[in-house]
Amino acid sequence: MRLNSVKIKRLRSIEEVELKDCGDFNVLIGKNNAGKSSILLAINTFFECIKGGNIITLNPTLKKEIDFFNKETDSSIEIVVNFGLDSNDKKDLMKVINEAPQMKIPV
């Protein structure tokens, strides 16, 4: 599995940013308080949320006022991560989908 892109909205100092065409090795460079740590926090939070198989979490880790852009807690934080699958990943995914009893029409 390969990370292709990350889109983040309203997280800490980031109003909106999209990192496209991520490679096998990526470097974040910028001035202090430019949002480098916030990008890493977003990616880590994404994986923490889905680690247990959850797509939606009822106990978000990003809930402090400081986590929201301009401390606007009424606006939700958005983290969108896009992955690419190699042939082995696709085979594994198809196996899971085809074996899942709740799936009537496999992909």
Phi and psi restraints in degrees (range 20) as a CNS / XPLOR table:
assign (resid 1 and name C) (resid 2 and name N)
       (resid 2 and name CA) (resid 2 and name C) 1.0 -129.7 20.0 2
assign (resid 2 and name N) (resid 2 and name CA)
       (resid 2 and name C) (resid 3 and name N) 1.0 132.9 20.0 2
assign (resid 2 and name C) (resid 3 and name N)
       (resid 3 and name CA) (resid 3 and name C) 1.0 -73.6 20.0 2
assign (resid 3 and name N) (resid 3 and name CA)
       (resid 3 and name C) (resid 4 and name N) 1.0 120.3 20.0 2
assign (resid 3 and name C) (resid 4 and name N)
       (resid 4 and name CA) (resid 4 and name C) 1.0 -95.4 20.0 2
assign (resid 4 and name N) (resid 4 and name CA)
       (resid 4 and name C) (resid 5 and name N) 1.0 -44.9 20.0 2
assign (resid 4 and name C) (resid 5 and name N)
       (resid 5 and name CA) (resid 5 and name C) 1.0 -156.5 20.0 2
assign (resid 5 and name N) (resid 5 and name CA)
       (resid 5 and name C) (resid 6 and name N) 1.0 160.0 20.0 2
assign (resid 5 and name C) (resid 6 and name N)
       (resid 6 and name CA) (resid 6 and name C) 1.0 -137.3 20.0 2
assign (resid 6 and name N) (resid 6 and name CA)
       (resid 6 and name C) (resid 7 and name N) 1.0 131.6 20.0 2
assign (resid 6 and name C) (resid 7 and name N)
       (resid 7 and name CA) (resid 7 and name C) 1.0 -123.4 20.0 2
assign (resid 7 and name N) (resid 7 and name CA)
       (resid 7 and name C) (resid 8 and name N) 1.0 129.8 20.0 2
assign (resid 7 and name C) (resid 8 and name N)
       (resid 8 and name CA) (resid 8 and name C) 1.0 -128.6 20.0 2
assign (resid 8 and name N) (resid 8 and name CA)
       (resid 8 and name C) (resid 9 and name N) 1.0 134.3 20.0 2
assign (resid 8 and name C) (resid 9 and name N)
       (resid 9 and name CA) (resid 9 and name C) 1.0 -130.4 20.0 2
assign (resid 9 and name N) (resid 9 and name CA)
       (resid 9 and name C) (resid 10 and name N) 1.0 134.1 20.0 2
assign (resid 9 and name C) (resid 10 and name N)
       (resid 10 and name CA) (resid 10 and name C) 1.0 59.5 20.0 2
assign (resid 10 and name N) (resid 10 and name CA)
       (resid 10 and name C) (resid 11 and name N) 1.0 42.9 20.0 2
assign (resid 10 and name C) (resid 11 and name N)
       (resid 11 and name CA) (resid 11 and name C) 1.0 -115.1 20.0 2
assign (resid 11 and name N) (resid 11 and name CA)
       (resid 11 and name C) (resid 12 and name N) 1.0 117.0 20.0 2
assign (resid 11 and name C) (resid 12 and name N)
       (resid 12 and name CA) (resid 12 and name C) 1.0 49.3 20.0 2
assign (resid 12 and name N) (resid 12 and name CA)
       (resid 12 and name C) (resid 13 and name N) 1.0 -117.1 20.0 2
assign (resid 12 and name C) (resid 13 and name N)
       (resid 13 and name CA) (resid 13 and name C) 1.0 -84.7 20.0 2
assign (resid 13 and name N) (resid 13 and name CA)
       (resid 13 and name C) (resid 14 and name N) 1.0 -0.7 20.0 2
assign (resid 13 and name C) (resid 14 and name N)
       (resid 14 and name CA) (resid 14 and name C) 1.0 -97.6 20.0 2
assign (resid 14 and name N) (resid 14 and name CA)
       (resid 14 and name C) (resid 15 and name N) 1.0 114.9 20.0 2
assign (resid 14 and name C) (resid 15 and name N)
       (resid 15 and name CA) (resid 15 and name C) 1.0 -76.9 20.0 2
assign (resid 15 and name N) (resid 15 and name CA)
       (resid 15 and name C) (resid 16 and name N) 1.0 -49.0 20.0 2
assign (resid 15 and name C) (resid 16 and name N)
       (resid 16 and name CA) (resid 16 and name C) 1.0 -163.7 20.0 2
assign (resid 16 and name N) (resid 16 and name CA)
       (resid 16 and name C) (resid 17 and name N) 1.0 132.8 20.0 2
assign (resid 16 and name C) (resid 17 and name N)
       (resid 17 and name CA) (resid 17 and name C) 1.0 -148.9 20.0 2
assign (resid 17 and name N) (resid 17 and name CA)
       (resid 17 and name C) (resid 18 and name N) 1.0 147.3 20.0 2
assign (resid 17 and name C) (resid 18 and name N)
       (resid 18 and name CA) (resid 18 and name C) 1.0 -134.0 20.0 2
assign (resid 18 and name N) (resid 18 and name CA)
       (resid 18 and name C) (resid 19 and name N) 1.0 125.3 20.0 2
assign (resid 18 and name C) (resid 19 and name N)
       (resid 19 and name CA) (resid 19 and name C) 1.0 -100.3 20.0 2
assign (resid 19 and name N) (resid 19 and name CA)
       (resid 19 and name C) (resid 20 and name N) 1.0 115.4 20.0 2
assign (resid 19 and name C) (resid 20 and name N)
       (resid 20 and name CA) (resid 20 and name C) 1.0 -108.8 20.0 2
assign (resid 20 and name N) (resid 20 and name CA)
       (resid 20 and name C) (resid 21 and name N) 1.0 162.0 20.0 2
assign (resid 20 and name C) (resid 21 and name N)
       (resid 21 and name CA) (resid 21 and name C) 1.0 53.1 20.0 2
assign (resid 21 and name N) (resid 21 and name CA)
       (resid 21 and name C) (resid 22 and name N) 1.0 46.5 20.0 2
assign (resid 21 and name C) (resid 22 and name N)
       (resid 22 and name CA) (resid 22 and name C) 1.0 -65.3 20.0 2
assign (resid 22 and name N) (resid 22 and name CA)
       (resid 22 and name C) (resid 23 and name N) 1.0 141.1 20.0 2
assign (resid 22 and name C) (resid 23 and name N)
       (resid 23 and name CA) (resid 23 and name C) 1.0 -103.0 20.0 2
assign (resid 23 and name N) (resid 23 and name CA)
       (resid 23 and name C) (resid 24 and name N) 1.0 -166.6 20.0 2
assign (resid 23 and name C) (resid 24 and name N)
       (resid 24 and name CA) (resid 24 and name C) 1.0 -70.2 20.0 2
assign (resid 24 and name N) (resid 24 and name CA)
       (resid 24 and name C) (resid 25 and name N) 1.0 -26.6 20.0 2
assign (resid 24 and name C) (resid 25 and name N)
       (resid 25 and name CA) (resid 25 and name C) 1.0 -137.6 20.0 2
assign (resid 25 and name N) (resid 25 and name CA)
       (resid 25 and name C) (resid 26 and name N) 1.0 124.5 20.0 2
assign (resid 25 and name C) (resid 26 and name N)
       (resid 26 and name CA) (resid 26 and name C) 1.0 -126.9 20.0 2
assign (resid 26 and name N) (resid 26 and name CA)
       (resid 26 and name C) (resid 27 and name N) 1.0 144.8 20.0 2
assign (resid 26 and name C) (resid 27 and name N)
       (resid 27 and name CA) (resid 27 and name C) 1.0 -124.6 20.0 2
assign (resid 27 and name N) (resid 27 and name CA)
       (resid 27 and name C) (resid 28 and name N) 1.0 131.8 20.0 2
assign (resid 27 and name C) (resid 28 and name N)
       (resid 28 and name CA) (resid 28 and name C) 1.0 -101.2 20.0 2
assign (resid 28 and name N) (resid 28 and name CA)
       (resid 28 and name C) (resid 29 and name N) 1.0 122.0 20.0 2
assign (resid 28 and name C) (resid 29 and name N)
       (resid 29 and name CA) (resid 29 and name C) 1.0 -126.1 20.0 2
assign (resid 29 and name N) (resid 29 and name CA)
       (resid 29 and name C) (resid 30 and name N) 1.0 136.2 20.0 2
assign (resid 29 and name C) (resid 30 and name N)
       (resid 30 and name CA) (resid 30 and name C) 1.0 177.4 20.0 2
assign (resid 30 and name N) (resid 30 and name CA)
       (resid 30 and name C) (resid 31 and name N) 1.0 169.3 20.0 2
assign (resid 30 and name C) (resid 31 and name N)
       (resid 31 and name CA) (resid 31 and name C) 1.0 -68.7 20.0 2
assign (resid 31 and name N) (resid 31 and name CA)
       (resid 31 and name C) (resid 32 and name N) 1.0 166.8 20.0 2
assign (resid 31 and name C) (resid 32 and name N)
       (resid 32 and name CA) (resid 32 and name C) 1.0 -57.8 20.0 2
assign (resid 32 and name N) (resid 32 and name CA)
       (resid 32 and name C) (resid 33 and name N) 1.0 142.2 20.0 2
assign (resid 32 and name C) (resid 33 and name N)
       (resid 33 and name CA) (resid 33 and name C) 1.0 62.8 20.0 2
assign (resid 33 and name N) (resid 33 and name CA)
       (resid 33 and name C) (resid 34 and name N) 1.0 24.9 20.0 2
assign (resid 33 and name C) (resid 34 and name N)
       (resid 34 and name CA) (resid 34 and name C) 1.0 -85.8 20.0 2
assign (resid 34 and name N) (resid 34 and name CA)
       (resid 34 and name C) (resid 35 and name N) 1.0 -16.8 20.0 2
assign (resid 34 and name C) (resid 35 and name N)
       (resid 35 and name CA) (resid 35 and name C) 1.0 115.2 20.0 2
assign (resid 35 and name N) (resid 35 and name CA)
       (resid 35 and name C) (resid 36 and name N) 1.0 7.8 20.0 2
assign (resid 35 and name C) (resid 36 and name N)
       (resid 36 and name CA) (resid 36 and name C) 1.0 -59.6 20.0 2
assign (resid 36 and name N) (resid 36 and name CA)
       (resid 36 and name C) (resid 37 and name N) 1.0 -48.2 20.0 2
assign (resid 36 and name C) (resid 37 and name N)
       (resid 37 and name CA) (resid 37 and name C) 1.0 -67.0 20.0 2
assign (resid 37 and name N) (resid 37 and name CA)
       (resid 37 and name C) (resid 38 and name N) 1.0 -33.3 20.0 2
assign (resid 37 and name C) (resid 38 and name N)
       (resid 38 and name CA) (resid 38 and name C) 1.0 -65.9 20.0 2
assign (resid 38 and name N) (resid 38 and name CA)
       (resid 38 and name C) (resid 39 and name N) 1.0 -36.6 20.0 2
assign (resid 38 and name C) (resid 39 and name N)
       (resid 39 and name CA) (resid 39 and name C) 1.0 -64.0 20.0 2
assign (resid 39 and name N) (resid 39 and name CA)
       (resid 39 and name C) (resid 40 and name N) 1.0 -45.6 20.0 2
assign (resid 39 and name C) (resid 40 and name N)
       (resid 40 and name CA) (resid 40 and name C) 1.0 -64.5 20.0 2
assign (resid 40 and name N) (resid 40 and name CA)
       (resid 40 and name C) (resid 41 and name N) 1.0 -38.7 20.0 2
assign (resid 40 and name C) (resid 41 and name N)
       (resid 41 and name CA) (resid 41 and name C) 1.0 -60.9 20.0 2
assign (resid 41 and name N) (resid 41 and name CA)
       (resid 41 and name C) (resid 42 and name N) 1.0 -42.7 20.0 2
assign (resid 41 and name C) (resid 42 and name N)
       (resid 42 and name CA) (resid 42 and name C) 1.0 -62.2 20.0 2
assign (resid 42 and name N) (resid 42 and name CA)
       (resid 42 and name C) (resid 43 and name N) 1.0 -46.3 20.0 2
assign (resid 42 and name C) (resid 43 and name N)
       (resid 43 and name CA) (resid 43 and name C) 1.0 -63.9 20.0 2
assign (resid 43 and name N) (resid 43 and name CA)
       (resid 43 and name C) (resid 44 and name N) 1.0 -44.3 20.0 2
assign (resid 43 and name C) (resid 44 and name N)
       (resid 44 and name CA) (resid 44 and name C) 1.0 -63.1 20.0 2
assign (resid 44 and name N) (resid 44 and name CA)
       (resid 44 and name C) (resid 45 and name N) 1.0 -43.2 20.0 2
assign (resid 44 and name C) (resid 45 and name N)
       (resid 45 and name CA) (resid 45 and name C) 1.0 -62.7 20.0 2
assign (resid 45 and name N) (resid 45 and name CA)
       (resid 45 and name C) (resid 46 and name N) 1.0 -40.4 20.0 2
assign (resid 45 and name C) (resid 46 and name N)
       (resid 46 and name CA) (resid 46 and name C) 1.0 -56.4 20.0 2
assign (resid 46 and name N) (resid 46 and name CA)
       (resid 46 and name C) (resid 47 and name N) 1.0 -50.2 20.0 2
assign (resid 46 and name C) (resid 47 and name N)
       (resid 47 and name CA) (resid 47 and name C) 1.0 -68.1 20.0 2
assign (resid 47 and name N) (resid 47 and name CA)
       (resid 47 and name C) (resid 48 and name N) 1.0 -34.1 20.0 2
assign (resid 47 and name C) (resid 48 and name N)
       (resid 48 and name CA) (resid 48 and name C) 1.0 -64.1 20.0 2
assign (resid 48 and name N) (resid 48 and name CA)
       (resid 48 and name C) (resid 49 and name N) 1.0 -38.4 20.0 2
assign (resid 48 and name C) (resid 49 and name N)
       (resid 49 and name CA) (resid 49 and name C) 1.0 -68.6 20.0 2
assign (resid 49 and name N) (resid 49 and name CA)
       (resid 49 and name C) (resid 50 and name N) 1.0 -38.3 20.0 2
assign (resid 49 and name C) (resid 50 and name N)
       (resid 50 and name CA) (resid 50 and name C) 1.0 -93.6 20.0 2
assign (resid 50 and name N) (resid 50 and name CA)
       (resid 50 and name C) (resid 51 and name N) 1.0 -4.7 20.0 2
assign (resid 50 and name C) (resid 51 and name N)
       (resid 51 and name CA) (resid 51 and name C) 1.0 -54.9 20.0 2
assign (resid 51 and name N) (resid 51 and name CA)
       (resid 51 and name C) (resid 52 and name N) 1.0 -41.4 20.0 2
assign (resid 51 and name C) (resid 52 and name N)
       (resid 52 and name CA) (resid 52 and name C) 1.0 -89.8 20.0 2
assign (resid 52 and name N) (resid 52 and name CA)
       (resid 52 and name C) (resid 53 and name N) 1.0 12.5 20.0 2
assign (resid 52 and name C) (resid 53 and name N)
       (resid 53 and name CA) (resid 53 and name C) 1.0 89.4 20.0 2
assign (resid 53 and name N) (resid 53 and name CA)
       (resid 53 and name C) (resid 54 and name N) 1.0 7.1 20.0 2
assign (resid 53 and name C) (resid 54 and name N)
       (resid 54 and name CA) (resid 54 and name C) 1.0 -89.4 20.0 2
assign (resid 54 and name N) (resid 54 and name CA)
       (resid 54 and name C) (resid 55 and name N) 1.0 133.5 20.0 2
assign (resid 54 and name C) (resid 55 and name N)
       (resid 55 and name CA) (resid 55 and name C) 1.0 -92.8 20.0 2
assign (resid 55 and name N) (resid 55 and name CA)
       (resid 55 and name C) (resid 56 and name N) 1.0 -37.1 20.0 2
assign (resid 55 and name C) (resid 56 and name N)
       (resid 56 and name CA) (resid 56 and name C) 1.0 -116.8 20.0 2
assign (resid 56 and name N) (resid 56 and name CA)
       (resid 56 and name C) (resid 57 and name N) 1.0 132.5 20.0 2
assign (resid 56 and name C) (resid 57 and name N)
       (resid 57 and name CA) (resid 57 and name C) 1.0 -111.8 20.0 2
assign (resid 57 and name N) (resid 57 and name CA)
       (resid 57 and name C) (resid 58 and name N) 1.0 138.0 20.0 2
assign (resid 57 and name C) (resid 58 and name N)
       (resid 58 and name CA) (resid 58 and name C) 1.0 -90.8 20.0 2
assign (resid 58 and name N) (resid 58 and name CA)
       (resid 58 and name C) (resid 59 and name N) 1.0 -6.2 20.0 2
assign (resid 58 and name C) (resid 59 and name N)
       (resid 59 and name CA) (resid 59 and name C) 1.0 -128.5 20.0 2
assign (resid 59 and name N) (resid 59 and name CA)
       (resid 59 and name C) (resid 60 and name N) 1.0 73.0 20.0 2
assign (resid 59 and name C) (resid 60 and name N)
       (resid 60 and name CA) (resid 60 and name C) 1.0 -65.7 20.0 2
assign (resid 60 and name N) (resid 60 and name CA)
       (resid 60 and name C) (resid 61 and name N) 1.0 147.1 20.0 2
assign (resid 60 and name C) (resid 61 and name N)
       (resid 61 and name CA) (resid 61 and name C) 1.0 -81.5 20.0 2
assign (resid 61 and name N) (resid 61 and name CA)
       (resid 61 and name C) (resid 62 and name N) 1.0 -21.3 20.0 2
assign (resid 61 and name C) (resid 62 and name N)
       (resid 62 and name CA) (resid 62 and name C) 1.0 -98.3 20.0 2
assign (resid 62 and name N) (resid 62 and name CA)
       (resid 62 and name C) (resid 63 and name N) 1.0 91.6 20.0 2
assign (resid 62 and name C) (resid 63 and name N)
       (resid 63 and name CA) (resid 63 and name C) 1.0 -138.3 20.0 2
assign (resid 63 and name N) (resid 63 and name CA)
       (resid 63 and name C) (resid 64 and name N) 1.0 -5.6 20.0 2
assign (resid 63 and name C) (resid 64 and name N)
       (resid 64 and name CA) (resid 64 and name C) 1.0 -77.6 20.0 2
assign (resid 64 and name N) (resid 64 and name CA)
       (resid 64 and name C) (resid 65 and name N) 1.0 152.2 20.0 2
assign (resid 64 and name C) (resid 65 and name N)
       (resid 65 and name CA) (resid 65 and name C) 1.0 -55.9 20.0 2
assign (resid 65 and name N) (resid 65 and name CA)
       (resid 65 and name C) (resid 66 and name N) 1.0 -36.6 20.0 2
assign (resid 65 and name C) (resid 66 and name N)
       (resid 66 and name CA) (resid 66 and name C) 1.0 -66.5 20.0 2
assign (resid 66 and name N) (resid 66 and name CA)
       (resid 66 and name C) (resid 67 and name N) 1.0 -21.5 20.0 2
assign (resid 66 and name C) (resid 67 and name N)
       (resid 67 and name CA) (resid 67 and name C) 1.0 -74.4 20.0 2
assign (resid 67 and name N) (resid 67 and name CA)
       (resid 67 and name C) (resid 68 and name N) 1.0 -18.3 20.0 2
assign (resid 67 and name C) (resid 68 and name N)
       (resid 68 and name CA) (resid 68 and name C) 1.0 -94.6 20.0 2
assign (resid 68 and name N) (resid 68 and name CA)
       (resid 68 and name C) (resid 69 and name N) 1.0 142.0 20.0 2
assign (resid 68 and name C) (resid 69 and name N)
       (resid 69 and name CA) (resid 69 and name C) 1.0 -59.3 20.0 2
assign (resid 69 and name N) (resid 69 and name CA)
       (resid 69 and name C) (resid 70 and name N) 1.0 128.0 20.0 2
assign (resid 69 and name C) (resid 70 and name N)
       (resid 70 and name CA) (resid 70 and name C) 1.0 53.2 20.0 2
assign (resid 70 and name N) (resid 70 and name CA)
       (resid 70 and name C) (resid 71 and name N) 1.0 26.0 20.0 2
assign (resid 70 and name C) (resid 71 and name N)
       (resid 71 and name CA) (resid 71 and name C) 1.0 56.0 20.0 2
assign (resid 71 and name N) (resid 71 and name CA)
       (resid 71 and name C) (resid 72 and name N) 1.0 27.9 20.0 2
assign (resid 71 and name C) (resid 72 and name N)
       (resid 72 and name CA) (resid 72 and name C) 1.0 -86.8 20.0 2
assign (resid 72 and name N) (resid 72 and name CA)
       (resid 72 and name C) (resid 73 and name N) 1.0 87.5 20.0 2
assign (resid 72 and name C) (resid 73 and name N)
       (resid 73 and name CA) (resid 73 and name C) 1.0 -73.5 20.0 2
assign (resid 73 and name N) (resid 73 and name CA)
       (resid 73 and name C) (resid 74 and name N) 1.0 -10.6 20.0 2
assign (resid 73 and name C) (resid 74 and name N)
       (resid 74 and name CA) (resid 74 and name C) 1.0 -77.4 20.0 2
assign (resid 74 and name N) (resid 74 and name CA)
       (resid 74 and name C) (resid 75 and name N) 1.0 -20.3 20.0 2
assign (resid 74 and name C) (resid 75 and name N)
       (resid 75 and name CA) (resid 75 and name C) 1.0 -97.2 20.0 2
assign (resid 75 and name N) (resid 75 and name CA)
       (resid 75 and name C) (resid 76 and name N) 1.0 133.2 20.0 2
assign (resid 75 and name C) (resid 76 and name N)
       (resid 76 and name CA) (resid 76 and name C) 1.0 -77.1 20.0 2
assign (resid 76 and name N) (resid 76 and name CA)
       (resid 76 and name C) (resid 77 and name N) 1.0 153.0 20.0 2
assign (resid 76 and name C) (resid 77 and name N)
       (resid 77 and name CA) (resid 77 and name C) 1.0 -86.0 20.0 2
assign (resid 77 and name N) (resid 77 and name CA)
       (resid 77 and name C) (resid 78 and name N) 1.0 136.2 20.0 2
assign (resid 77 and name C) (resid 78 and name N)
       (resid 78 and name CA) (resid 78 and name C) 1.0 -120.2 20.0 2
assign (resid 78 and name N) (resid 78 and name CA)
       (resid 78 and name C) (resid 79 and name N) 1.0 132.6 20.0 2
assign (resid 78 and name C) (resid 79 and name N)
       (resid 79 and name CA) (resid 79 and name C) 1.0 -131.9 20.0 2
assign (resid 79 and name N) (resid 79 and name CA)
       (resid 79 and name C) (resid 80 and name N) 1.0 117.1 20.0 2
assign (resid 79 and name C) (resid 80 and name N)
       (resid 80 and name CA) (resid 80 and name C) 1.0 -119.3 20.0 2
assign (resid 80 and name N) (resid 80 and name CA)
       (resid 80 and name C) (resid 81 and name N) 1.0 123.9 20.0 2
assign (resid 80 and name C) (resid 81 and name N)
       (resid 81 and name CA) (resid 81 and name C) 1.0 -120.3 20.0 2
assign (resid 81 and name N) (resid 81 and name CA)
       (resid 81 and name C) (resid 82 and name N) 1.0 131.7 20.0 2
assign (resid 81 and name C) (resid 82 and name N)
       (resid 82 and name CA) (resid 82 and name C) 1.0 -115.5 20.0 2
assign (resid 82 and name N) (resid 82 and name CA)
       (resid 82 and name C) (resid 83 and name N) 1.0 128.2 20.0 2
assign (resid 82 and name C) (resid 83 and name N)
       (resid 83 and name CA) (resid 83 and name C) 1.0 -116.1 20.0 2
assign (resid 83 and name N) (resid 83 and name CA)
       (resid 83 and name C) (resid 84 and name N) 1.0 154.3 20.0 2
assign (resid 83 and name C) (resid 84 and name N)
       (resid 84 and name CA) (resid 84 and name C) 1.0 -111.9 20.0 2
assign (resid 84 and name N) (resid 84 and name CA)
       (resid 84 and name C) (resid 85 and name N) 1.0 142.7 20.0 2
assign (resid 84 and name C) (resid 85 and name N)
       (resid 85 and name CA) (resid 85 and name C) 1.0 -109.7 20.0 2
assign (resid 85 and name N) (resid 85 and name CA)
       (resid 85 and name C) (resid 86 and name N) 1.0 136.9 20.0 2
assign (resid 85 and name C) (resid 86 and name N)
       (resid 86 and name CA) (resid 86 and name C) 1.0 -85.1 20.0 2
assign (resid 86 and name N) (resid 86 and name CA)
       (resid 86 and name C) (resid 87 and name N) 1.0 178.9 20.0 2
assign (resid 86 and name C) (resid 87 and name N)
       (resid 87 and name CA) (resid 87 and name C) 1.0 -61.8 20.0 2
assign (resid 87 and name N) (resid 87 and name CA)
       (resid 87 and name C) (resid 88 and name N) 1.0 -37.0 20.0 2
assign (resid 87 and name C) (resid 88 and name N)
       (resid 88 and name CA) (resid 88 and name C) 1.0 -66.3 20.0 2
assign (resid 88 and name N) (resid 88 and name CA)
       (resid 88 and name C) (resid 89 and name N) 1.0 -41.1 20.0 2
assign (resid 88 and name C) (resid 89 and name N)
       (resid 89 and name CA) (resid 89 and name C) 1.0 -62.0 20.0 2
assign (resid 89 and name N) (resid 89 and name CA)
       (resid 89 and name C) (resid 90 and name N) 1.0 -41.8 20.0 2
assign (resid 89 and name C) (resid 90 and name N)
       (resid 90 and name CA) (resid 90 and name C) 1.0 -63.6 20.0 2
assign (resid 90 and name N) (resid 90 and name CA)
       (resid 90 and name C) (resid 91 and name N) 1.0 -41.5 20.0 2
assign (resid 90 and name C) (resid 91 and name N)
       (resid 91 and name CA) (resid 91 and name C) 1.0 -61.9 20.0 2
assign (resid 91 and name N) (resid 91 and name CA)
       (resid 91 and name C) (resid 92 and name N) 1.0 -44.5 20.0 2
assign (resid 91 and name C) (resid 92 and name N)
       (resid 92 and name CA) (resid 92 and name C) 1.0 -63.1 20.0 2
assign (resid 92 and name N) (resid 92 and name CA)
       (resid 92 and name C) (resid 93 and name N) 1.0 -42.0 20.0 2
assign (resid 92 and name C) (resid 93 and name N)
       (resid 93 and name CA) (resid 93 and name C) 1.0 -64.0 20.0 2
assign (resid 93 and name N) (resid 93 and name CA)
       (resid 93 and name C) (resid 94 and name N) 1.0 -44.6 20.0 2
assign (resid 93 and name C) (resid 94 and name N)
       (resid 94 and name CA) (resid 94 and name C) 1.0 -62.0 20.0 2
assign (resid 94 and name N) (resid 94 and name CA)
       (resid 94 and name C) (resid 95 and name N) 1.0 -37.3 20.0 2
assign (resid 94 and name C) (resid 95 and name N)
       (resid 95 and name CA) (resid 95 and name C) 1.0 -63.3 20.0 2
assign (resid 95 and name N) (resid 95 and name CA)
       (resid 95 and name C) (resid 96 and name N) 1.0 -45.6 20.0 2
assign (resid 95 and name C) (resid 96 and name N)
       (resid 96 and name CA) (resid 96 and name C) 1.0 -63.1 20.0 2
assign (resid 96 and name N) (resid 96 and name CA)
       (resid 96 and name C) (resid 97 and name N) 1.0 -45.4 20.0 2
assign (resid 96 and name C) (resid 97 and name N)
       (resid 97 and name CA) (resid 97 and name C) 1.0 -63.2 20.0 2
assign (resid 97 and name N) (resid 97 and name CA)
       (resid 97 and name C) (resid 98 and name N) 1.0 -44.8 20.0 2
assign (resid 97 and name C) (resid 98 and name N)
       (resid 98 and name CA) (resid 98 and name C) 1.0 -69.7 20.0 2
assign (resid 98 and name N) (resid 98 and name CA)
       (resid 98 and name C) (resid 99 and name N) 1.0 -26.6 20.0 2
assign (resid 98 and name C) (resid 99 and name N)
       (resid 99 and name CA) (resid 99 and name C) 1.0 -89.6 20.0 2
assign (resid 99 and name N) (resid 99 and name CA)
       (resid 99 and name C) (resid 100 and name N) 1.0 -13.5 20.0 2
assign (resid 99 and name C) (resid 100 and name N)
       (resid 100 and name CA) (resid 100 and name C) 1.0 -72.9 20.0 2
assign (resid 100 and name N) (resid 100 and name CA)
       (resid 100 and name C) (resid 101 and name N) 1.0 122.9 20.0 2
assign (resid 100 and name C) (resid 101 and name N)
       (resid 101 and name CA) (resid 101 and name C) 1.0 -65.5 20.0 2
assign (resid 101 and name N) (resid 101 and name CA)
       (resid 101 and name C) (resid 102 and name N) 1.0 -26.0 20.0 2
assign (resid 101 and name C) (resid 102 and name N)
       (resid 102 and name CA) (resid 102 and name C) 1.0 -81.0 20.0 2
assign (resid 102 and name N) (resid 102 and name CA)
       (resid 102 and name C) (resid 103 and name N) 1.0 -9.3 20.0 2
assign (resid 102 and name C) (resid 103 and name N)
       (resid 103 and name CA) (resid 103 and name C) 1.0 -90.1 20.0 2
assign (resid 103 and name N) (resid 103 and name CA)
       (resid 103 and name C) (resid 104 and name N) 1.0 112.3 20.0 2
assign (resid 103 and name C) (resid 104 and name N)
       (resid 104 and name CA) (resid 104 and name C) 1.0 -90.1 20.0 2
assign (resid 104 and name N) (resid 104 and name CA)
       (resid 104 and name C) (resid 105 and name N) 1.0 -32.3 20.0 2
assign (resid 104 and name C) (resid 105 and name N)
       (resid 105 and name CA) (resid 105 and name C) 1.0 -122.6 20.0 2
assign (resid 105 and name N) (resid 105 and name CA)
       (resid 105 and name C) (resid 106 and name N) 1.0 95.3 20.0 2
assign (resid 105 and name C) (resid 106 and name N)
       (resid 106 and name CA) (resid 106 and name C) 1.0 -65.2 20.0 2
assign (resid 106 and name N) (resid 106 and name CA)
       (resid 106 and name C) (resid 107 and name N) 1.0 151.6 20.0 2
